[in-house]
């Protein structure tokens, strides 16, 4: 939770902005995320807006698409608004959450192995559920992963599709993490499940080492085979998300290395380091103590 900057919106639709969820190093996120409160002061939400350097129309299409989904592990979209002279926006119920980069900073470095295992299993379950329904997330990156006490949630849905239409190169575009972007998507290919798996490998590498493109020897032993497979430049050589989970049949790509939990689509808490739990509790206390700002004439969006 960070103080608002001078160019941040004071209001998002009917909501009053209290703080930013992200700080500047997290600005590889494909959207701006704010903690907002209703004018009655009783309800708090996480509001998301497109970055000022991205196409708001394409972002709004993805926000509306996310609103129609009900996939455990995706950050839900409850309301979509804006349009005309106002930037599009969407909201989700607020729970204390840390983007993965903020969690690593709170912890003082990469996360412990058991936490990375559980995180990998949770994210693989989420992607496997989405892919089974014909949905590609197309926005997974470290900044898109929000750690909560109830388990990780994926935001930034459709960031790749929002960045540029299929057929246009996406390398270097604002809001896309180059280390998490599958080569075929960077070249303009249509986002498909193998691209999510590539991004999953980058996220797990980041959680374990602090960056998305580590050398193989930098990875802990239990991650070397699955992350190397996920980060294959050839989409056909990557495992499916479900193959990264415990499976009754032998799988081609180290199916049981991430966790020993049962394969279920229901999100569940993962073990978090005490430092991350403290940071979540601090954020919760700050939000509870936050007061609505006095009315002001500034209504920049």
Order of alpha helices (4+ residues) and beta strands (2+ residues): beta-beta-beta-beta-alpha-beta-beta-beta-alpha-alpha-beta-beta-alpha-alpha-alpha-alpha-alpha
